[in-house]
C-alpha cells in the first residue's frame, strides 16, 4: 500500500489534521491533505473526527476574532466609490456625432435624389403602359446602367 506519510489518519498523525484545521501547516502540506480528502472516504471520516475534537478550540478562536475590525480594514482597503462616482464627467458629443444629425443628412440626400429624378431613371419609360415580361429589364441592370452613366458624366 502507501507509506505512513501519505496517510495522515494512521496512528500518530492526527496532529497533521489538527495543523490543517487550525491553518498551522505549510501550503504544500495543505495541498497534499486536500488531495487525500478528495481521494479517500476514510480520510474524510477521520478529518471530521479531528474537526469534532477541535470544535471547542475553534469556538474560542471565533470568539476572539474581531469581526468588526476585520470589516473596517476591508472597507478601508476598498477604493472610495462615492468619490469616483462624483468625478465621472459625461463627455459631450460633438454635433456630428448625434443621431439627429445622421437622420437629417439621410433625409436631405433622399430629397435631393427624389427631386433630381435619380429614381425615375430606374423605372422603364413606357408612358404608363405595362411592359411585357420579355421586354422588361431587371432592376439591377437599370441601377448599373444609371450608375455608369452618372459616373461617365462626372469624368472629364
Secondary structure, DSSP 8 states (H G I E B T S, - for coil): ---GGG-TTSTT-HHHHHHHHHT-S-HHHHHHHHHHHHH-HHHHHHHHHHHHHTHHHHHHHHHH--HHHHHHHHHHHS--HHHHHHH-------GGGSHHHHHHHHHHHHHHHHHHTTTGGGS--STT----TTT---HHHHHHHHHHHHHHHH--
